[in-house]
Structures are given as structure tokens and as C-alpha cells.
Amino acid sequence: MSKMKMAEARSTKALMKHPVFEQEFDFKGQYGLNLTEDRVFELKKIFAIANQNGNGVIGRKQFVDLMQLLRISPTEEELDKMMIEMDENGDGEIEFEEFAVAMVHTYDDDMISSAAMVAIGNLGTRMWQRGEIIWSINNNIIIIVASVFVSILVHFDFILVPLTLAYFVVFLLNPVMVMFEMRPYKGKCTPKTNAKREEAPDGAFISLFDCFTACKMPHIVSVLLTLFGFFFILIFLVQLVATELGVFLDDPIIQDNLKQLTIDFDVMLNDSGLTILEPPICEIKAECPLGAYNCYGLKMMDCAHDGYTMEELDGYLGIVGAFFNSFAMVMLFVIYIMTEVDVNKPLLAGDSAAVTEIEHMIAHYINLKTMLSFVTGAVVAVILLLVQVKLAVLFGIMSFILNYIPNVGSVIAMFLPAPVVLLDPGLESWQRVMAFVGPGSVQGYVGNVLEPSVFGASLNMTAMSILGALVVWSGVWGLPGAVLSVPMLGIQKILMVYTNHPFAKYMLMLIREDPTLDEEKERHESGPAIPIPLPGGSDDAGDSKGAEEAQE
């Protein structure tokens, strides 16, 4: 007995428990239908599939669901005709006799027999075939693997986030290393000929010879020079921002305006019905009931004192320490990766076309995004300097950094000068307006015009998919995830192009903006075209050409 026959037998045995099989019906005397016992048995079996609770009646929705389950697609005209015939009294309840008569009048014997042979699972579902079971197992395995992968991303973020950021920095610094090591570089700086080059091409003499004649640096020297330049720029910017911020905060006018702004905010809340209790100030700190700098007042509120408690100091030091720990781990990974990188080979090892495309996409995105972010930050800083907004350099640097965050970063950068604009009484009205309109115009032009034209087909992602990636990766990895969301989405899109599975194609449909840009790669991954024979005889060349046309 085949597996299909066994499944049908198990299904029939389960349906035989329905009360309709215990009843006898006179279709010939009452309806004039000459039905054999086998045909009545088949109709009872079909009815029992729809009437799972065994009460002997079904409704319109149960009948429609039954037709779909049995893979019968009645037209609206057939469905209305059958419902009128089955439900003559209009009470919405169809008994077995009414059901059987309508089925016999509407469908032929072969269709009824085919419907009765469908193997039924639990709760009125159709029993799955072998291929469907395998497909379901495959899909569940994919879902489980994806869940495990997301869990790994969340629980091992302490190592995965620094490692991913390190690769981000390496991709950013790799062009500088290539400039130091690759010779000839863009057709220039060709190494000079030397007799000892054939004897020991990697020897110390040739390395020094190329260093002085073609400026080709040894790998370790190029790594040190690249890192030196990176840290020099970083320290210079930090020192510049710290100096400008210190001058701004030490300004007595700014300090007075900040205090007044805090008072005005509390007054506004008090006027709105929200009572703000300010901490009491001890006039004589030595007479505090629990010792100096350790007292409380109204509603057990700590008294206000100058300085910091150990708890506050530990909190600040913890924040700073966590930042420097993360920064140190990222730089350790960067140094390790850079020392192992060969500028003559790809950064990502592998012979797959997908890996090559991923590396090209990441390098293209990071390099162009960095240049566009630098231009954006520089223009924003110049505009704020022209309208005499303080901390203009800081806002330019923040615009450069936030521009890596898609969609949201530019909006945040546009409103960053708001506190300074509110605290600086020396700004005119037009200057306050330009402090927002100027950077906003730059961010809008770069985000909506310049970036789409520059990136073009290299990304090919919809705005909604980028926003979704921003939300997902921000939830998984926080701020680093927001910065890395677009490259991560690009990696996902490329892998989906090279994956032959409906899940992948559906996700790809949601991500990419222009499907035609990936058609060539998908045809390549699907394998060579299978020649299709055409009617009529022709030579080999004609057959090949015709087959290609038919395949297209």
C-alpha cells in the first residue's frame, strides 16, 4: 500500500466517527436520485470534513472553506445556485441531504470522487503531502536559524559591535594604506629598476630603495603612518571642540542665560499645574543634620551643594570609562586587521562573487559617504560661522558624524544649534533663522539630491527599507547599529540576490528599488540557459540562436 493510500485510509477512519455515517437516507424516493452506496459514502465523507463538531449542519462559510480545502473553485454563479438549493428555508443551516443533492446537481461523479479522496488532517485541514512537509520543515529551520542569528547578535554585541566598527574604520583607512604601499599608484610613482630586485624582491635593500625612489612604504610603516594621521586628526578635533566648548561655557552671559532659561522652564511648568520642588540649599554646611554635604530637606530631598557626591562621580566615570573601553577595543581590532591586510588582495577573503560584491559595496559606500559627510559638515560649519553662531565647528563635526545615520541623523544635526541660539542674546532674528534654514537646506540637498545621484545603482534600496533597517539595527546594537544600518542592509540585499529561495526573493522585493538592476546577476546565478528545441530543422547556429530567443 502506497503512502498516499495509507494517508487516505487514516483520514477515512477518523471521519467514520461522524454521526452522519450512522444515518440512512432515501435519496431515490425523496429526491429522485439514483445514488449508489459508494457515492453516498463519498458525500458523507465530504460533509463530515466540513462539519467537524458533528452537529449535522454547516453554514455558508463552512461550505466555502470546504470547497477551498478540496481544491474546488466554484464560480459565484455556481455558489449562489448551490446555496439557494441547499438552504431552501433560508435559515443559514445546511443539512446533509440538502448538501448531497446540491453537490450531485452541480458537479459530476469524477469531481466528487476526487474530492472524497483528499486526505484530511486535524481540525478540518487537508493532510500535507510529502513535499509540503519537507517545505514546512525547511521554512521552520530557516526561521530557527534566523532567530538564533539575531540572538547571537544581541548577546554577543560586546565583541561583534567593536569588530564590525573596526572593519568600518579599516575600510575607511584602507585607501590611505594603498596610497602608501601600492606602486605604481594611479599610473605614477613607478618603482625604479635595480639589479638586486630579481635576487631578493622583498629584501631590506629593495624595500629601502623603493621607499626613497618611489615613496613605497613597507607595510608596517604604512600602518603606523596611517594610524598616526588618524589619531592626529582625531586629537586635533577633540582639542578644538574642547577649547571652543570651554570658552562658550565660561562666558558669564551664557551662564546667566542658562540659569534664567532653567528658571523660566520651571515657571512654565508650575503655571501649567506641575509643581516643581527645588532642592533646599544649606546656608551653613557644617550644621547639616547628617554631616557636611550630606543633608536632606523637604520631602527627604537632598540639599543642593556645590561639587559631586561619590555616587555621581562614579556614574560620570563609568560613562567615560565605558566609552574609552569600547574605543580601545575598536582600535585594537583596527590595528590587528590593518597589520594583517595585504593591499594587493581583497579585505574580505573568499572566491564567491557575492563576497566580492559585498566588499565593493561597503568600500564604495563608506568612501563616498565619508566624503559627502565631510562636505556637509564643512558647509554647515561655514554657514554657522558666517551667521556668528558660537560652537560652529562643533556643530559641523556633529553634522559630519550624524550624517552616517540615514534619514534621522540629518534631522538631528539640523536642530543641534537650538540651545546655543536660545542662550546667545547677541544674535539677531535673521541670524537665528539662518542658523536653522542654512544647515537644513544643506542637509536636504545632500540627502535628497546629491546622495541618490552619487550612490545610484550601487545601493538600489527603497527609503522604507532603509528606515526599517535603521529601526532594526538600532534596536539590536544601539547607536553603532544606526551608523552601520545601511551597509548591513546592503549586505543582506546582495546575499538575497545570490540565494535561490522564495523567502530571499520576497525580502529582496521589499528592499530593492529597481529590480532590473539585479536581473543579470540573478540570471547568472540561475545557471546557463537550457536550449529549447524549435519546430522545424535548421543548422546548429540557427538552433542556438532560436533557443536563446525562446529562452528570453
C-alpha positions in Angstrom: 0.0 0.0 0.0 1.4 3.4 -1.0 1.8 6.3 1.4 -1.0 8.2 -0.2 -3.3 5.2 0.2 -2.3 4.9 3.9 -2.9 8.6 4.5 -6.4 8.3 2.8 -7.2 5.3 5.0 -6.2 7.1 8.2 -8.3 10.1 7.2 -11.3 7.9 6.4 -11.1 6.1 9.7 -11.1 9.4 11.6 -14.1 10.7 9.6 -16.1 7.5 10.1 -16.8 8.6 13.7 -19.1 11.3 12.5 -22.8 10.7 13.3 -23.8 11.1 9.6 -22.4 7.7 8.8 -24.9 6.1 11.2 -27.9 7.6 9.4 -29.8 6.2 6.4 -31.2 8.4 3.7 -33.7 7.8 0.9 -32.5 9.9 -2.0 -34.4 8.0 -4.7 -37.8 8.1 -3.1 -37.5 11.7 -1.7 -35.3 13.4 -4.4 -35.5 11.0 -7.4 -31.7 10.5 -7.3 -30.3 7.0 -8.0 -27.2 7.1 -5.9 -25.0 4.1 -5.2 -23.8 3.3 -1.7 -20.3 4.3 -2.7 -21.5 7.7 -3.9 -23.5 8.3 -0.7 -20.4 7.3 1.3 -18.2 9.8 -0.6 -20.8 12.5 0.0 -20.9 11.7 3.7 -17.2 11.8 3.9 -17.1 15.3 2.3 -19.8 16.5 4.6 -18.0 15.2 7.7 -14.9 17.2 6.6 -16.9 20.4 6.8 -18.9 19.5 9.9 -16.1 19.0 12.5 -18.3 19.5 15.6 -20.8 16.7 14.5 -24.0 18.7 14.9 -25.2 17.7 11.5 -25.4 21.2 9.9 -23.0 23.5 8.2 -23.1 27.2 7.2 -22.2 29.2 4.1 -18.7 30.0 5.4 -18.0 26.3 6.3 -19.2 25.3 2.8 -16.9 27.9 1.1 -13.9 26.8 3.3 -14.7 23.2 2.4 -14.6 23.9 -1.3 -11.2 25.6 -0.9 -9.9 22.7 1.1 -11.0 20.2 -1.5 -9.4 22.4 -4.2 -12.8 23.0 -5.8 -13.2 26.6 -7.1 -16.9 27.2 -7.7 -17.9 30.4 -9.6 -20.1 32.9 -7.9 -23.0 31.8 -10.0 -22.4 28.1 -9.0 -22.0 29.1 -5.4 -25.2 31.1 -5.3 -27.1 28.4 -7.1 -25.9 25.7 -4.6 -26.7 27.9 -1.6 -30.2 28.5 -2.8 -30.7 24.8 -3.4 -29.2 23.7 -0.1 -30.8 26.4 2.1 -34.4 26.5 0.8 -35.9 27.7 4.1 -33.2 30.5 4.4 -32.2 29.6 8.0 -28.5 29.6 7.1 -28.2 25.9 8.1 -27.4 23.2 5.6 -28.2 19.6 6.4 -26.6 16.5 4.8 -29.4 15.7 2.5 -29.6 19.3 1.1 -25.8 19.3 0.8 -25.7 16.0 -1.1 -28.5 17.0 -3.6 -26.7 20.3 -4.4 -23.4 18.6 -4.9 -24.8 15.9 -7.2 -26.7 18.5 -9.3 -23.6 20.8 -9.6 -20.6 18.5 -10.1 -20.1 15.3 -12.0 -19.1 11.9 -10.4 -15.4 12.3 -11.2 -15.1 15.6 -9.3 -17.0 14.2 -6.3 -14.8 11.1 -6.2 -11.6 13.2 -6.5 -12.8 15.5 -3.6 -13.6 12.5 -1.4 -10.1 11.1 -1.9 -8.4 14.1 -0.4 -6.6 13.1 2.8 -7.7 15.2 5.8 -5.6 16.3 8.7 -6.7 17.6 12.1 -9.4 20.2 12.6 -10.6 20.1 9.1 -7.3 20.8 7.4 -6.0 19.0 4.3 -3.3 16.4 5.1 0.0 17.6 3.7 1.9 15.7 1.1 5.5 14.7 1.4 6.8 17.7 -0.5 4.7 20.1 1.6 6.0 18.6 4.8 9.6 18.9 3.7 8.9 22.5 2.6 7.4 23.3 6.0 10.4 21.8 7.8 12.8 23.8 5.6 11.0 27.0 6.4 10.9 26.3 10.1 14.7 25.6 10.0 15.2 28.9 8.3 13.2 30.7 10.9 15.0 29.0 13.8 18.4 29.7 12.3 17.4 33.4 11.8 16.3 33.6 15.4 19.5 32.1 16.6 21.5 34.5 14.5 19.6 37.5 15.9 20.1 36.1 19.5 23.9 35.9 18.8 23.9 39.5 17.5 22.2 40.7 20.7 24.0 38.6 23.3 27.5 38.9 21.8 27.3 42.6 21.0 30.2 43.3 23.3 32.5 41.7 20.8 30.6 41.9 17.5 30.0 45.7 17.7 33.7 46.6 18.2 34.7 44.1 15.5 32.2 45.5 13.0 33.1 49.1 13.7 36.8 48.1 13.3 36.1 46.8 9.8 34.2 50.0 9.1 37.3 52.1 10.2 39.7 49.7 8.2 37.6 50.2 5.0 37.8 54.0 5.7 41.6 53.9 6.2 42.5 51.3 3.6 42.7 53.9 0.7 45.4 55.7 2.7 47.4 52.5 3.1 47.0 51.8 -0.6 48.4 55.2 -1.3 51.5 54.5 0.8 52.1 50.9 -0.4 50.7 50.4 -3.9 53.2 51.1 -6.7 52.6 52.2 -9.3 49.8 54.3 -7.8 47.3 55.6 -10.4 49.9 55.3 -13.1 52.5 57.3 -11.2 55.4 56.5 -8.8 56.6 53.5 -10.8 59.4 51.6 -9.0 62.8 52.1 -10.5 64.7 49.1 -12.0 67.5 47.6 -10.0 69.7 44.5 -10.4 69.0 43.2 -6.9 65.3 43.2 -7.4 65.3 39.9 -9.2 67.6 38.3 -6.5 65.6 39.5 -3.4 62.5 41.4 -4.4 61.3 41.5 -0.8 64.7 42.2 0.8 65.6 45.1 3.0 67.7 46.8 0.3 64.8 46.8 -2.2 62.4 48.0 0.4 64.6 50.9 1.3 65.3 51.6 -2.4 61.6 51.7 -3.3 60.9 53.8 -0.2 63.3 56.6 -1.3 62.8 56.4 -5.0 59.1 55.6 -5.4 57.8 56.5 -1.9 56.6 52.9 -1.5 56.4 52.3 2.3 56.8 48.9 3.9 53.6 47.5 5.3 54.3 48.2 8.9 55.4 51.7 8.2 52.3 52.4 6.2 50.2 51.1 9.1 52.0 53.4 11.5 51.7 56.4 9.2 48.0 55.8 8.6 47.3 55.4 12.3 49.4 58.4 13.2 47.4 60.5 10.7 44.1 59.2 12.0 44.9 59.9 15.7 46.4 63.3 14.8 43.2 64.4 13.1 41.1 62.9 16.0 43.1 64.6 18.8 43.1 67.9 16.9 39.3 67.9 16.5 38.8 66.9 20.1 41.1 69.6 21.3 39.5 72.2 19.0 36.0 71.3 20.2 37.0 71.2 23.9 38.6 74.6 23.6 35.6 76.1 21.9 33.2 74.5 24.3 35.2 75.7 27.3 35.1 79.3 26.1 31.4 79.1 25.5 30.6 77.6 28.9 32.9 80.1 30.7 31.1 83.1 29.3 29.2 84.8 32.2 26.4 85.9 29.9 25.8 82.4 28.7 25.9 81.1 32.3 23.3 83.7 33.4 21.1 83.0 30.4 21.3 79.3 31.1 20.2 79.8 34.7 17.4 82.1 33.6 16.3 79.6 31.0 16.1 76.9 33.7 14.0 79.2 35.9 11.7 80.1 33.0 11.2 76.5 32.2 10.3 75.7 35.9 7.9 78.6 36.0 6.2 77.5 32.8 5.7 74.0 34.3 4.4 75.5 37.6 2.0 77.7 35.7 0.7 74.7 33.8 -0.1 72.9 37.1 3.0 70.8 37.5 4.7 71.8 40.8 8.5 71.7 40.7 10.2 71.3 44.1 13.7 72.7 44.1 16.2 71.2 46.5 16.9 73.3 49.6 20.2 75.0 50.0 22.1 74.7 53.3 23.4 78.1 54.4 25.8 76.5 56.9 27.1 73.2 55.5 28.8 72.2 58.8 25.4 72.2 60.6 23.7 69.7 58.3 21.9 67.1 60.4 23.7 64.2 58.8 27.1 65.9 58.4 28.5 68.3 55.9 27.3 67.8 52.3 25.0 65.0 53.5 21.7 66.5 54.5 18.1 66.5 53.3 15.2 68.8 53.4 11.6 69.0 52.3 10.2 65.5 51.4 13.6 64.0 52.1 15.1 65.8 49.1 18.9 66.0 49.1 20.1 69.6 49.8 21.8 71.4 46.9 25.6 71.7 47.3 28.4 72.6 45.0 30.5 69.6 43.9 29.7 66.0 43.4 28.9 63.0 45.6 30.8 59.8 45.1 27.8 58.2 43.5 27.5 61.0 41.0 31.3 60.9 40.3 31.2 57.1 39.9 28.4 57.4 37.4 30.3 60.0 35.3 33.5 58.0 35.5 31.5 54.9 34.5 30.2 56.6 31.4 33.6 57.9 30.4 35.2 54.6 31.2 32.7 52.6 29.1 33.3 54.9 26.1 37.1 54.6 26.3 36.9 50.8 26.8 34.8 50.5 23.7 37.1 52.8 21.8 40.2 50.9 22.9 38.7 47.6 21.8 37.8 49.0 18.4 41.3 50.4 17.9 42.9 47.1 19.0 40.8 45.3 16.3 41.7 48.0 13.8 45.4 47.6 14.5 45.2 43.9 14.2 43.3 43.9 11.0 45.4 46.5 9.4 48.6 44.6 10.2 47.2 41.5 8.5 45.8 43.3 5.5 47.5 42.9 2.1 46.8 45.9 -0.1 47.2 43.7 -3.2 44.3 41.4 -2.0 40.7 42.0 -1.1 39.9 42.8 2.5 37.2 40.1 2.7 38.6 36.7 1.9 36.6 34.4 -0.4 36.2 33.4 -4.0 32.4 34.0 -4.1 31.0 36.6 -6.4 28.8 37.7 -3.5 31.8 38.4 -1.2 33.5 40.4 -3.9 30.3 42.5 -4.5 29.8 43.0 -0.7 33.4 44.3 -0.4 32.9 46.6 -3.4 29.6 47.9 -2.0 31.0 48.6 1.5 34.1 50.3 0.2 32.1 52.4 -2.2 29.5 53.4 0.4 32.0 54.2 3.2 34.3 56.3 1.0 31.6 58.2 -0.7 29.6 58.6 2.5 32.7 60.0 4.3 33.4 62.5 1.5 29.7 63.6 1.4 29.6 63.8 5.2 32.8 65.9 5.3 31.5 68.3 2.7 28.2 68.5 4.6 29.9 69.2 7.9 32.3 71.8 6.4 29.5 73.7 4.7 27.4 73.6 7.9 30.3 75.0 9.9 31.0 77.7 7.4 27.3 78.8 7.4 27.1 78.9 11.2 30.4 80.9 11.3 29.0 83.4 8.8 25.9 83.9 10.9 28.1 84.2 14.0 26.7 81.2 15.9 29.0 80.0 18.6 30.3 76.4 18.6 30.0 76.4 14.8 32.9 74.0 14.5 31.3 71.6 17.0 28.1 71.6 15.0 30.0 71.0 11.8 31.7 67.9 13.3 28.4 66.6 14.7 26.8 67.1 11.3 29.7 65.0 9.8 29.2 62.2 12.3 25.4 62.2 12.3 25.3 62.2 8.5 26.3 58.5 8.7 22.9 57.8 10.3 20.3 57.7 7.5 17.2 59.9 7.5 17.2 60.7 11.2 20.8 61.9 11.6 20.4 64.9 9.3 17.2 66.0 11.1 19.0 65.8 14.5 22.0 67.7 13.1 19.8 70.5 11.8 18.3 71.2 15.3 21.6 70.9 17.2 22.3 74.7 17.3 19.0 75.3 19.1 20.4 75.6 22.6 23.2 77.9 21.6 20.7 80.1 19.6 18.4 80.3 22.6 21.3 81.2 25.1 23.1 83.8 22.9 21.4 87.1 23.3 23.7 88.8 20.7 22.1 87.1 17.7 19.7 89.0 15.5 16.4 87.5 14.3 17.8 86.8 10.8 20.8 85.1 12.3 18.6 82.8 14.4 16.5 81.9 11.4 19.6 81.2 9.2 21.1 79.0 12.0 18.3 76.5 11.1 17.5 77.3 7.5 21.1 77.2 6.3 22.1 73.7 7.7 18.6 72.4 6.9 19.0 73.3 3.3 22.4 71.7 3.1 21.1 68.5 4.7 18.1 68.4 2.5 20.1 68.9 -0.7 22.7 66.3 0.2 20.2 63.7 1.4 17.6 64.1 -1.3 19.6 65.1 -4.4 23.3 64.6 -4.1 23.5 61.2 -2.3 20.9 59.4 -4.6 22.7 60.7 -7.7 26.2 59.7 -6.4 25.3 56.3 -5.0 22.8 55.4 -7.7 22.7 51.7 -8.6 25.3 50.7 -6.0 22.7 50.7 -3.2 19.4 50.3 -5.0 17.3 50.4 -1.8 13.9 51.9 -1.1 13.5 54.6 1.5 11.2 52.4 3.6 13.7 49.5 3.6 16.5 51.9 4.8 14.2 53.3 7.5 13.3 49.7 8.6 17.0 48.7 8.7 17.7 51.8 10.8 15.0 50.8 13.3 16.0 47.1 13.5 19.8 47.7 13.8 19.3 50.5 16.3 17.3 48.1 18.4 19.9 45.4 18.1 23.2 47.4 18.5 22.1 50.9 19.5 23.9 53.9 18.0 26.6 51.8 16.3 23.8 49.8 14.7 22.2 53.0 13.4 25.6 54.0 11.8 26.0 50.5 10.3 22.4 50.0 9.2 22.8 50.9 5.5 25.9 48.7 4.9 24.2 45.9 6.8 21.1 46.3 4.6 23.3 46.3 1.5 25.0 43.0 2.6 21.5 41.5 3.2 20.4 42.6 -0.3 23.4 41.1 -2.0 23.1 37.8 -0.2 19.4 37.7 -1.1 20.3 38.2 -4.8 22.6 35.1 -4.7 20.1 33.0 -2.7 17.7 30.7 -4.5 14.8 30.6 -2.1 11.3 32.3 -2.1 12.0 33.9 1.3 15.1 35.6 -0.1 13.3 36.8 -3.2 10.4 38.2 -1.2 12.8 40.0 1.1 14.6 41.3 -2.0 11.4 42.6 -3.4 10.9 44.6 -0.2 14.4 46.0 -0.2 15.4 47.0 -3.7 14.0 49.9 -5.6 14.8 48.9 -9.2 14.6 45.1 -9.8 16.1 45.3 -13.3 19.5 46.2 -11.9 19.9 42.8 -10.4 18.4 40.7 -13.2 21.8 40.0 -14.8 23.2 38.6 -11.6 20.1 36.5 -10.9 20.3 35.0 -14.4 24.0 34.2 -13.8 23.2 32.5 -10.5 20.3 30.5 -12.0 22.8 28.8 -14.4 23.1 28.7 -18.2 20.1 28.9 -20.3 18.7 25.5 -21.4 18.3 25.3 -25.1 14.7 24.9 -26.2 14.2 22.9 -29.4 12.2 24.7 -32.0 9.9 23.1 -34.6 11.5 22.7 -38.0 15.0 21.8 -38.9 17.9 24.4 -39.1 21.6 24.4 -38.7 23.3 24.5 -35.4 23.9 28.2 -35.3 20.2 28.9 -36.1 19.1 26.4 -33.5 21.3 28.0 -30.9 20.1 31.5 -31.8 16.5 30.4 -31.8 16.8 28.7 -28.5 18.3 31.8 -26.9 15.4 33.9 -28.2 12.9 31.4 -26.9 14.6 31.3 -23.5 14.4 35.1 -23.3 
